[in-house]
Amino acid sequence: MFLDIIILPILVFIISLIGIIINRSNILLILINIELMLLSITLNLLISSFLLNSVSGQILSLFIISLAAVESAIGLSLMITFYKIKGSISINLINLLKS
């Protein structure tokens, strides 16, 4: 029963990992896939917390959701700054920021 319920977060995590591997040049798609990974981990913790009758998974999932919000705010602000400087959001141009 546990494996039947937990297969959805595992599939979402694998799909988002494949999305990061395929879309390595676009920073926006990488940020979206990282958010999907964090949400699948959160769903996994909530399912485990429900099945084990524990509150610790719910508390940790709230921490992960707040961490994901901070990560997306910082990532989007860096992306906007990078777009203003270079005119593109391609990761291939990040090496040009050293100078």
VOPA-126198 format. One record per residue: residue number from 1; x, y, z of N, C-alpha, C in turn. Coordinates in steps of 0.2 Angstrom, whole numbers, padded with zeros to 4 digits. Layout:
@num = NUM n.east = X n.north = Y n.up = Z ca.east = X ca.north = Y ca.up = Z c.east = X c.north = Y c.up = Z
...
END
This chain:
@num = 1 n.east = 0004 n.north = -0006 n.up = 0000 ca.east = 0000 ca.north = 0000 ca.up = 0000 c.east = 0004 c.north = 0006 c.up = 0000
@num = 2 n.east = 0010 n.north = 0006 n.up = 0004 ca.east = 0014 ca.north = 0012 ca.up = 0004 c.east = 0017 c.north = 0013 c.up = -0003
@num = 3 n.east = 0019 n.north = 0008 n.up = -0006 ca.east = 0022 ca.north = 0009 ca.up = -0013 c.east = 0017 c.north = 0012 c.up = -0018
@num = 4 n.east = 0011 n.north = 0010 n.up = -0017 ca.east = 0006 ca.north = 0012 ca.up = -0022 c.east = 0005 c.north = 0020 c.up = -0021
@num = 5 n.east = 0005 n.north = 0022 n.up = -0015 ca.east = 0004 ca.north = 0029 ca.up = -0014 c.east = 0010 c.north = 0034 c.up = -0015
@num = 6 n.east = 0016 n.north = 0031 n.up = -0014 ca.east = 0022 ca.north = 0035 ca.up = -0014 c.east = 0025 c.north = 0035 c.up = -0022
@num = 7 n.east = 0022 n.north = 0032 n.up = -0026 ca.east = 0024 ca.north = 0032 ca.up = -0033 c.east = 0023 c.north = 0038 c.up = -0037
@num = 8 n.east = 0018 n.north = 0042 n.up = -0035 ca.east = 0017 ca.north = 0049 ca.up = -0038 c.east = 0023 c.north = 0054 c.up = -0037
@num = 9 n.east = 0025 n.north = 0055 n.up = -0030 ca.east = 0030 ca.north = 0059 ca.up = -0029 c.east = 0037 c.north = 0057 c.up = -0032
@num = 10 n.east = 0038 n.north = 0050 n.up = -0033 ca.east = 0044 ca.north = 0048 ca.up = -0036 c.east = 0044 c.north = 0049 c.up = -0043
@num = 11 n.east = 0038 n.north = 0048 n.up = -0046 ca.east = 0038 ca.north = 0050 ca.up = -0054 c.east = 0039 c.north = 0057 c.up = -0055
@num = 12 n.east = 0036 n.north = 0061 n.up = -0051 ca.east = 0037 ca.north = 0069 ca.up = -0052 c.east = 0044 c.north = 0071 c.up = -0051
@num = 13 n.east = 0047 n.north = 0068 n.up = -0046 ca.east = 0054 ca.north = 0069 ca.up = -0045 c.east = 0059 c.north = 0067 c.up = -0051
@num = 14 n.east = 0057 n.north = 0061 n.up = -0053 ca.east = 0061 ca.north = 0058 ca.up = -0059 c.east = 0060 c.north = 0063 c.up = -0065
@num = 15 n.east = 0054 n.north = 0065 n.up = -0066 ca.east = 0052 ca.north = 0069 ca.up = -0072 c.east = 0055 c.north = 0075 c.up = -0072
@num = 16 n.east = 0055 n.north = 0078 n.up = -0066 ca.east = 0059 ca.north = 0085 ca.up = -0065 c.east = 0066 c.north = 0084 c.up = -0066
@num = 17 n.east = 0069 n.north = 0079 n.up = -0063 ca.east = 0076 ca.north = 0078 ca.up = -0064 c.east = 0078 c.north = 0077 c.up = -0072
@num = 18 n.east = 0074 n.north = 0073 n.up = -0075 ca.east = 0075 ca.north = 0073 ca.up = -0083 c.east = 0074 c.north = 0079 c.up = -0086
@num = 19 n.east = 0070 n.north = 0084 n.up = -0084 ca.east = 0069 ca.north = 0090 ca.up = -0086 c.east = 0075 c.north = 0095 c.up = -0085
@num = 20 n.east = 0078 n.north = 0094 n.up = -0079 ca.east = 0084 ca.north = 0098 ca.up = -0078 c.east = 0090 c.north = 0095 c.up = -0083
@num = 21 n.east = 0090 n.north = 0089 n.up = -0084 ca.east = 0096 ca.north = 0086 ca.up = -0088 c.east = 0095 c.north = 0088 c.up = -0095
@num = 22 n.east = 0088 n.north = 0088 n.up = -0098 ca.east = 0087 ca.north = 0090 ca.up = -0105 c.east = 0088 c.north = 0098 c.up = -0106
@num = 23 n.east = 0085 n.north = 0102 n.up = -0101 ca.east = 0085 ca.north = 0109 ca.up = -0102 c.east = 0091 c.north = 0112 c.up = -0098
@num = 24 n.east = 0097 n.north = 0111 n.up = -0099 ca.east = 0102 ca.north = 0114 ca.up = -0096 c.east = 0104 c.north = 0121 c.up = -0098
@num = 25 n.east = 0101 n.north = 0123 n.up = -0103 ca.east = 0103 ca.north = 0130 ca.up = -0106 c.east = 0098 c.north = 0135 c.up = -0104
@num = 26 n.east = 0092 n.north = 0134 n.up = -0101 ca.east = 0087 ca.north = 0139 ca.up = -0100 c.east = 0087 c.north = 0139 c.up = -0092
@num = 27 n.east = 0088 n.north = 0145 n.up = -0089 ca.east = 0088 ca.north = 0145 ca.up = -0082 c.east = 0081 c.north = 0145 c.up = -0079
@num = 28 n.east = 0076 n.north = 0147 n.up = -0083 ca.east = 0069 ca.north = 0148 ca.up = -0081 c.east = 0066 c.north = 0140 c.up = -0080
@num = 29 n.east = 0068 n.north = 0136 n.up = -0085 ca.east = 0066 ca.north = 0129 ca.up = -0085 c.east = 0069 c.north = 0125 c.up = -0079
@num = 30 n.east = 0075 n.north = 0127 n.up = -0078 ca.east = 0079 ca.north = 0124 ca.up = -0072 c.east = 0076 c.north = 0126 c.up = -0066
@num = 31 n.east = 0074 n.north = 0132 n.up = -0065 ca.east = 0071 ca.north = 0134 ca.up = -0059 c.east = 0064 c.north = 0131 c.up = -0058
@num = 32 n.east = 0060 n.north = 0130 n.up = -0063 ca.east = 0054 ca.north = 0127 ca.up = -0063 c.east = 0054 c.north = 0120 c.up = -0061
@num = 33 n.east = 0059 n.north = 0116 n.up = -0064 ca.east = 0060 ca.north = 0109 ca.up = -0062 c.east = 0063 c.north = 0108 c.up = -0055
@num = 34 n.east = 0067 n.north = 0113 n.up = -0052 ca.east = 0069 ca.north = 0113 ca.up = -0045 c.east = 0063 c.north = 0113 c.up = -0041
@num = 35 n.east = 0058 n.north = 0118 n.up = -0043 ca.east = 0052 ca.north = 0119 ca.up = -0039 c.east = 0048 c.north = 0112 c.up = -0039
@num = 36 n.east = 0048 n.north = 0109 n.up = -0044 ca.east = 0044 ca.north = 0103 ca.up = -0045 c.east = 0047 c.north = 0097 c.up = -0040
@num = 37 n.east = 0054 n.north = 0097 n.up = -0040 ca.east = 0058 ca.north = 0092 ca.up = -0036 c.east = 0056 c.north = 0094 c.up = -0029
@num = 38 n.east = 0056 n.north = 0100 n.up = -0027 ca.east = 0055 ca.north = 0102 ca.up = -0020 c.east = 0048 c.north = 0100 c.up = -0018
@num = 39 n.east = 0043 n.north = 0101 n.up = -0022 ca.east = 0036 ca.north = 0099 ca.up = -0021 c.east = 0035 c.north = 0092 c.up = -0021
@num = 40 n.east = 0039 n.north = 0088 n.up = -0025 ca.east = 0038 ca.north = 0081 ca.up = -0024 c.east = 0041 c.north = 0078 c.up = -0018
@num = 41 n.east = 0046 n.north = 0081 n.up = -0015 ca.east = 0049 ca.north = 0079 ca.up = -0009 c.east = 0044 c.north = 0081 c.up = -0003
@num = 42 n.east = 0041 n.north = 0087 n.up = -0004 ca.east = 0036 ca.north = 0089 ca.up = 0001 c.east = 0030 c.north = 0084 c.up = 0001
@num = 43 n.east = 0028 n.north = 0082 n.up = -0005 ca.east = 0022 ca.north = 0077 ca.up = -0005 c.east = 0024 c.north = 0071 c.up = -0002
@num = 44 n.east = 0030 n.north = 0069 n.up = -0003 ca.east = 0033 ca.north = 0062 ca.up = -0001 c.east = 0033 c.north = 0063 c.up = 0007
@num = 45 n.east = 0035 n.north = 0068 n.up = 0010 ca.east = 0035 ca.north = 0069 ca.up = 0017 c.east = 0028 c.north = 0069 c.up = 0020
@num = 46 n.east = 0023 n.north = 0072 n.up = 0017 ca.east = 0017 ca.north = 0073 ca.up = 0019 c.east = 0013 c.north = 0066 c.up = 0019
@num = 47 n.east = 0014 n.north = 0062 n.up = 0014 ca.east = 0012 ca.north = 0055 ca.up = 0013 c.east = 0015 c.north = 0051 c.up = 0019
@num = 48 n.east = 0021 n.north = 0051 n.up = 0020 ca.east = 0024 ca.north = 0047 ca.up = 0025 c.east = 0022 c.north = 0050 c.up = 0032
@num = 49 n.east = 0021 n.north = 0056 n.up = 0033 ca.east = 0018 ca.north = 0059 ca.up = 0039 c.east = 0011 c.north = 0056 c.up = 0041
@num = 50 n.east = 0007 n.north = 0056 n.up = 0035 ca.east = 0000 ca.north = 0054 ca.up = 0036 c.east = 0000 c.north = 0046 c.up = 0038
@num = 51 n.east = 0004 n.north = 0042 n.up = 0035 ca.east = 0004 ca.north = 0035 ca.up = 0036 c.east = 0007 c.north = 0033 c.up = 0042
@num = 52 n.east = 0012 n.north = 0037 n.up = 0045 ca.east = 0015 ca.north = 0035 ca.up = 0051 c.east = 0012 c.north = 0039 c.up = 0057
@num = 53 n.east = 0007 n.north = 0043 n.up = 0056 ca.east = 0004 ca.north = 0047 ca.up = 0061 c.east = 0009 c.north = 0051 c.up = 0065
@num = 54 n.east = 0013 n.north = 0055 n.up = 0061 ca.east = 0018 ca.north = 0059 ca.up = 0064 c.east = 0017 c.north = 0066 c.up = 0062
@num = 55 n.east = 0019 n.north = 0071 n.up = 0066 ca.east = 0018 ca.north = 0078 ca.up = 0064 c.east = 0025 c.north = 0081 c.up = 0061
@num = 56 n.east = 0030 n.north = 0077 n.up = 0062 ca.east = 0037 ca.north = 0080 ca.up = 0060 c.east = 0038 c.north = 0080 c.up = 0053
@num = 57 n.east = 0034 n.north = 0076 n.up = 0049 ca.east = 0034 ca.north = 0077 ca.up = 0041 c.east = 0031 c.north = 0083 c.up = 0039
@num = 58 n.east = 0025 n.north = 0085 n.up = 0043 ca.east = 0022 ca.north = 0091 ca.up = 0041 c.east = 0026 c.north = 0097 c.up = 0042
@num = 59 n.east = 0029 n.north = 0097 n.up = 0048 ca.east = 0033 ca.north = 0103 ca.up = 0050 c.east = 0039 c.north = 0103 c.up = 0045
@num = 60 n.east = 0042 n.north = 0098 n.up = 0043 ca.east = 0048 ca.north = 0098 ca.up = 0038 c.east = 0045 c.north = 0100 c.up = 0031
@num = 61 n.east = 0039 n.north = 0098 n.up = 0030 ca.east = 0036 ca.north = 0100 ca.up = 0023 c.east = 0035 c.north = 0108 c.up = 0023
@num = 62 n.east = 0033 n.north = 0111 n.up = 0029 ca.east = 0032 ca.north = 0118 ca.up = 0029 c.east = 0039 c.north = 0122 c.up = 0028
@num = 63 n.east = 0044 n.north = 0119 n.up = 0031 ca.east = 0050 ca.north = 0122 ca.up = 0030 c.east = 0053 c.north = 0121 c.up = 0023
@num = 64 n.east = 0052 n.north = 0116 n.up = 0020 ca.east = 0054 ca.north = 0115 ca.up = 0013 c.east = 0050 c.north = 0120 c.up = 0008
@num = 65 n.east = 0043 n.north = 0121 n.up = 0010 ca.east = 0039 ca.north = 0126 ca.up = 0006 c.east = 0042 c.north = 0133 c.up = 0007
@num = 66 n.east = 0044 n.north = 0135 n.up = 0013 ca.east = 0046 ca.north = 0141 ca.up = 0014 c.east = 0053 c.north = 0142 c.up = 0010
@num = 67 n.east = 0057 n.north = 0137 n.up = 0011 ca.east = 0064 ca.north = 0137 ca.up = 0007 c.east = 0063 c.north = 0137 c.up = 0000
@num = 68 n.east = 0058 n.north = 0134 n.up = -0003 ca.east = 0057 ca.north = 0134 ca.up = -0010 c.east = 0054 c.north = 0141 c.up = -0012
@num = 69 n.east = 0051 n.north = 0145 n.up = -0008 ca.east = 0049 ca.north = 0152 ca.up = -0010 c.east = 0055 c.north = 0156 c.up = -0010
@num = 70 n.east = 0059 n.north = 0155 n.up = -0005 ca.east = 0065 ca.north = 0160 ca.up = -0005 c.east = 0070 c.north = 0158 c.up = -0011
@num = 71 n.east = 0070 n.north = 0152 n.up = -0012 ca.east = 0074 ca.north = 0150 ca.up = -0018 c.east = 0072 c.north = 0152 c.up = -0025
@num = 72 n.east = 0065 n.north = 0152 n.up = -0025 ca.east = 0062 ca.north = 0155 ca.up = -0032 c.east = 0063 c.north = 0163 c.up = -0032
@num = 73 n.east = 0062 n.north = 0166 n.up = -0026 ca.east = 0063 ca.north = 0173 ca.up = -0026 c.east = 0070 c.north = 0175 c.up = -0028
@num = 74 n.east = 0075 n.north = 0172 n.up = -0025 ca.east = 0082 ca.north = 0174 ca.up = -0026 c.east = 0084 c.north = 0172 c.up = -0034
@num = 75 n.east = 0081 n.north = 0166 n.up = -0036 ca.east = 0083 ca.north = 0164 ca.up = -0043 c.east = 0080 c.north = 0168 c.up = -0048
@num = 76 n.east = 0074 n.north = 0171 n.up = -0047 ca.east = 0070 ca.north = 0175 ca.up = -0052 c.east = 0074 c.north = 0182 c.up = -0052
@num = 77 n.east = 0076 n.north = 0184 n.up = -0046 ca.east = 0079 ca.north = 0191 ca.up = -0046 c.east = 0086 c.north = 0191 c.up = -0049
@num = 78 n.east = 0089 n.north = 0185 n.up = -0048 ca.east = 0096 ca.north = 0184 ca.up = -0052 c.east = 0095 c.north = 0184 c.up = -0059
@num = 79 n.east = 0089 n.north = 0180 n.up = -0061 ca.east = 0088 ca.north = 0179 ca.up = -0068 c.east = 0086 c.north = 0186 c.up = -0071
@num = 80 n.east = 0082 n.north = 0190 n.up = -0068 ca.east = 0080 ca.north = 0197 ca.up = -0070 c.east = 0087 c.north = 0201 c.up = -0071
@num = 81 n.east = 0091 n.north = 0201 n.up = -0066 ca.east = 0097 ca.north = 0205 ca.up = -0067 c.east = 0102 c.north = 0202 c.up = -0072
@num = 82 n.east = 0102 n.north = 0196 n.up = -0073 ca.east = 0106 ca.north = 0193 ca.up = -0079 c.east = 0103 c.north = 0195 c.up = -0085
@num = 83 n.east = 0096 n.north = 0195 n.up = -0086 ca.east = 0093 ca.north = 0197 ca.up = -0092 c.east = 0094 c.north = 0204 c.up = -0094
@num = 84 n.east = 0095 n.north = 0209 n.up = -0089 ca.east = 0096 ca.north = 0216 ca.up = -0090 c.east = 0103 c.north = 0217 c.up = -0092
@num = 85 n.east = 0108 n.north = 0213 n.up = -0090 ca.east = 0115 ca.north = 0214 ca.up = -0091 c.east = 0116 c.north = 0211 c.up = -0098
@num = 86 n.east = 0114 n.north = 0205 n.up = -0100 ca.east = 0116 ca.north = 0201 ca.up = -0106 c.east = 0110 c.north = 0201 c.up = -0111
@num = 87 n.east = 0104 n.north = 0202 n.up = -0109 ca.east = 0099 ca.north = 0202 ca.up = -0114 c.east = 0096 c.north = 0195 c.up = -0116
@num = 88 n.east = 0098 n.north = 0190 n.up = -0112 ca.east = 0096 ca.north = 0183 ca.up = -0113 c.east = 0097 c.north = 0179 c.up = -0106
@num = 89 n.east = 0093 n.north = 0174 n.up = -0106 ca.east = 0093 ca.north = 0170 ca.up = -0100 c.east = 0096 c.north = 0163 c.up = -0101
@num = 90 n.east = 0100 n.north = 0163 n.up = -0106 ca.east = 0104 ca.north = 0157 ca.up = -0107 c.east = 0110 c.north = 0156 c.up = -0102
@num = 91 n.east = 0110 n.north = 0150 n.up = -0100 ca.east = 0116 ca.north = 0148 ca.up = -0095 c.east = 0122 c.north = 0148 c.up = -0098
@num = 92 n.east = 0123 n.north = 0147 n.up = -0105 ca.east = 0129 ca.north = 0147 ca.up = -0108 c.east = 0133 c.north = 0154 c.up = -0108
@num = 93 n.east = 0129 n.north = 0159 n.up = -0106 ca.east = 0132 ca.north = 0166 ca.up = -0106 c.east = 0135 c.north = 0168 c.up = -0099
@num = 94 n.east = 0134 n.north = 0163 n.up = -0094 ca.east = 0136 ca.north = 0165 ca.up = -0087 c.east = 0143 c.north = 0165 c.up = -0086
@num = 95 n.east = 0147 n.north = 0162 n.up = -0090 ca.east = 0154 ca.north = 0162 ca.up = -0090 c.east = 0157 c.north = 0169 c.up = -0092
@num = 96 n.east = 0153 n.north = 0173 n.up = -0095 ca.east = 0155 ca.north = 0179 ca.up = -0097 c.east = 0154 c.north = 0185 c.up = -0092
@num = 97 n.east = 0151 n.north = 0183 n.up = -0086 ca.east = 0150 ca.north = 0188 ca.up = -0081 c.east = 0156 c.north = 0189 c.up = -0077
@num = 98 n.east = 0161 n.north = 0185 n.up = -0078 ca.east = 0167 ca.north = 0185 ca.up = -0074 c.east = 0171 c.north = 0192 c.up = -0074
@num = 99 n.east = 0171 n.north = 0195 n.up = -0080 ca.east = 0174 ca.north = 0201 ca.up = -0081 c.east = 0170 c.north = 0207 c.up = -0079
END
